[in-house]
Amino acid sequence: MNRRENRLKIPTHLLALLIFMSAASEAAAQAKTLVFCSQESPDILNPQLSLDQATFDATSRQVYDRLVAYGPNGSEIEPALAESWEISADGLRYLFRLRRHVTFHEARGFSPSRPLDASDIVFSFMRQLDERHPYHFVSGGKYPYFRGLGLDEVIASVSAEDDHTVIFRLKSPLPGLLGMLTLDFASILSAEYADAMMAAGTPERVDWEPVGTGPFKFVRYERDALIRYVSNPTYWRGKTPLDNLIFSIVQDAAIRYQKLHDGECDVIAAPDAADIPAMQLDGKVTLSRQIAMDVGYLAFNTRKPPLNDRRVRQALAMAIDRPAILKRVYQDLGHPAVTMFPHHAGSDGRPSWPPPPDREGARRLLEDAGITVLELEIWPSPVARPYLPDPRRAAEMIREDWAKIGVKAEIVTASGRDFIKKTMVARHDVALFGWIADTMDPSMFLSPILGCAAAETGANRTFWCNATFDELLRDAANTRDGAERAVLHETAHTLLDTEMPVLPIANSVHYFPAASDVLNMRTTPLGGHYFYGVDRK
C-alpha cells in the first residue's frame, strides 16, 4: 500500500475548524491589552449622576461621547456627535445636526436596533431636566453637575425636530452652553436601551451597565477590584489600537507604582509625590507632567455655628500655614493656590504665594466673634489625589496650626462612601476636598462646588449660598468681552476672600506614569485618563 494513502485523513470540515482555531489563538496572542491601575472605584457608572473623577474616567472618557468636544489644544470646541450647530441671534435656540450612522454598544440582553438619533439626545438631557421624566428619579435622581451649573433653571426644553436634528430652547441666553456640553454630565445615553430596561423592570442597569457610542464597550465591573472593556470595532472616529482595557482598582499609591515597575500595570493614576523622584530614574517608566486645572481646598460648613460667622472662618484660615502644607504634603510638587481659580484660569495679578499665617490676627477675630472655646472636627478626604496627595497629613498640620490659637480639632476618618454621603448632608465641620476643572472657564469651574444650586444638592460642601457670587459667575459666563469677564472674576475672587467659605491650598502638577512601551497617552491641564488612541509598542 502506498505510504501516503496510509496517513490519517482529516475530514475537510474538521481541518477548517483546526485552521480557524489556530488563527484565533494567534489573534488572541496578538491582542493588545492595557491595564490601568486606578486609585478607587467609581461611585456609579453614569456620569450624569456623579461629580466623581473615578466615575468620569470609567465612563464618559471611555464609553460615552458628547455632542461637542474640546480639540487637542483644550480651547476650541469641535464637532463630536453633532456635526454642526446653529445659535439663534437672541441666544435662546441652539440647533444641532447629528452625525449619521453612529452605532451604540451591545449589552447583556440588549442589542441596538438602530443607530444614534435625536431621541437619544432628548432622553439624555430631559432625564436630568424634567422631574416628570420616567427616569428622573432612577438611581437617586440627583444630577449634581447639571443642577450645579444651573441648567435646570436655564434650559426650557430639549426636543427633536427630526431624527437627526435636536433643538435646545433656553429661558435666557447662556453663551457658555457649548462649553458646558463638552462636560461629562452631557454624555449621550441610549434611549432604546433605557426603554428596554424600564420594560424589564431593571431601569438601574442603565446606570450600572453603561451603553454608549464611545471607543470602548463595557464588559463587567467588580467593585474595588476591576472594570473590563473591549474596543468598539465600529467606533465612528475609527477603532482604537487597543483591543482590551482593564481598570485594576488599587487604592495604595505605593503598590500602584510597584505594579507599574513589575509590569502588572501599564498606566497608573495619582502617583504619590514621594515616588516621583524614583519614577524619574526608573528606566521602565515614562513620566509625563502637566500643570493641572484643579485645586485642593478646605471647606467650612457654613450651616454650623459658629462657622456661619465669617469672622470665625477668616480666623481659622489666617492661622493655617499653607506654604508649609505645600512643602510637606505636596513635596514642593504643587503650585500655591492664592484663589479658588486654578493657576491657568484668571488669577493673574494676584500674589504668587499665600500670606504667612497671622495667628495674632486670628486670635483677635475670634475674640471679636465672642469665641472663647472652639472644638471642631476635620474630615479629610479618604482618597489621595494629585490635588490632595495626603489628606490625613494635611489635616494633622491644620490641627497643629489651630492648636496654636487655642482651637481644638479632632480628625474624623470615614470610608469613601460615608465621606461622600455624610458631607453632602452637612455632617462635617470642615473638610478637605479637591476639584478638577472640566473646561478652562472659571465660571464653570466654581459653580458646581460653590453655587447656590450646588448647596441644595450637597455638592457645595460649604453650603454657602451668595446670590451676588452666583450673579457674578453668571454674568461672566454670559459676556464675550474678555476684559469685562476678568473684572467680574476678580470681583468674585474678592467676595470669596471676604466671606471665606473655602480656603484654597494648592493646585497640583499632574504626573502620568506609564510603562515605557505605552504610546500616545493624552495629557491635558484638565486631567483625567483618555485611552482612545493609546497604543503599545
Helices and strands as residue ranges (DSSP letters): G 4-6, H 12-30, E 33-38, G 47-49, H 53-58, E 68-70, E 77-79, E 82-87, E 93-98, H 118-129, G 138-140, H 144-148, H 151-154, E 155-162, E 165-170, H 177-180, G 184-186, H 191-199, H 205-208, E 216-222, E 226-231, E 244-249, H 253-262, E 267-268, G 273-275, H 276-281, E 285-291, E 294-300, H 310-318, H 322-328, E 334-336, H 359-368, E 374-380, H 391-403, E 407-411, H 416-424, E 430-436, H 442-450, H 452-457, H 467-478, H 482-499, E 502-515, E 518-519, E 535-536
